[in-house]
């Protein structure tokens, strides 16, 4: 499994906004430049993050982007799932009846445990903690 480039860019954009804080809006052009994200790609990402309730956006001369929540209330899982949808390591995890072996599959518990661990880790990592670790 690999996090998509789009989700990686979304994480970078949220990190940028967490560093800046909500005292000022950030222009998407600034975020794109400082985070090496193609501007047209960032526009789509910003839209998805806004729909997910992670960002506030405003247009106009004083427009820009801010976090909709405090960085401590935004997890890596929130951002990844806003962009990529629910994490699913294998199609059999969470979808009974997909695998021909179904409950008799000796590997399914491993996939389920690995997915649970990944989700737990991403859910337990918020952007305020990341900022503290990297300062």
N, C-alpha and C positions, 0 to 999 in steps of 0.2 A: 504494500500500500504506500502511496505517496501523496502527500498533500499537494493539491493543484497549485500551479503558479498563481492563479487568481487568489486563492486563499492565503498564500504567502504574501502577496501584495497587500491584501486586506489587513493582515497582521502588522505589516510595516506601517500602513496608514494609521491604524489604531495606536501603535506605539508612538508615532510622530505626534498625534493629537494628545496622547496621555502626557508626553513630555512638555508640550506647549501649555497644557491646562485649559480650562474653560474661560480664562480671563479675556482671551481674544480668539477671533475666528481665524482659521487658516484657509488660505486660498488653495484650491485643488492644484493649481499650477505649481505652487510652492511645495506641496506634499509630493507631487510627481517628480519634481526636479531633485529634491533632497533625498528621496527614497528610491530613485532610479526606476520609476514606474512609468510606462508609456501613458501619456495623458488621456488618450481615448479609452484605454483599458481601465484607468482609475475612475473615470466618470461612471462606468457601469458598476464598478465595485462600490463606489460611494452610494449609488442608488440602492444597491442590494443591502448595504449596511444600514441605510436609512430606513428602508422598509422593515428590516429586522428590529428596528428600535434602538440601534446602537449609536446612531449619529443624528444630529440636527443639521439641516442644510438651509441656507438662505441665499437668495440671489441678489444681485444688484451691486452697487458700488461698495457697500459695507457688508456684502455677503461673504459666505465662506462656510466652513464646516467646523463643528465642535462635537465633542462626545455628548451623547444623550444621558449617560450615566457616569458616575464616578469610576475611575480606572479600577478601583478595588471591586467594583460590581460588574466588570466585564471580564469574562474568562476566555482563554484560548478556544475552548469548546464553542462558546457563543459565536465567535468570529468564524471559525472553520465551518460550523454548521450553517451559518447565515449564507455562506458562499457555496459550499459543496453539498449541503444537505446532511442528513444524519450519517454518522460514521458507520460503515459496514465493511468489515474486513473480508467477509466471504458471504455469498448470497444465502447460505444456509443459516447464518446467524440472524435470528429473529424472524426468519421466514420458514415456518414448519411446512413440510411437504415439498420443498424445492429439491432436496437431495433424495436420490433413490434409496439411500441407506437410512435416511431420516434419523431417528433416535438411536439406531444401531451403529451409527458412524463412530469409529474410534477417535476421529480427529475433531469432530464437532465441539467437544468440551474444551479443547485447546483453543480453537478459534473464538469461542465464547469468552473464555477467560482472558485471552489477549485483547479482545475488543473491550471488555469491561475495564481492564487495567488502563488501556489507552484513554478511554472516555473519562475514567476517574482522574487520571493525571491531567488531562486538558481542562477538565472542570475545576480541578483544584488549583489551577494556575491562573491568577488574575494579573492584569497589567500593572497594578500598583506594586505587586511583589516583583514583577520583572524589572520595573524601574529601580526599585531599591537594590536588587541584586547587581544591576549594571551601573550603579552610580559610584 
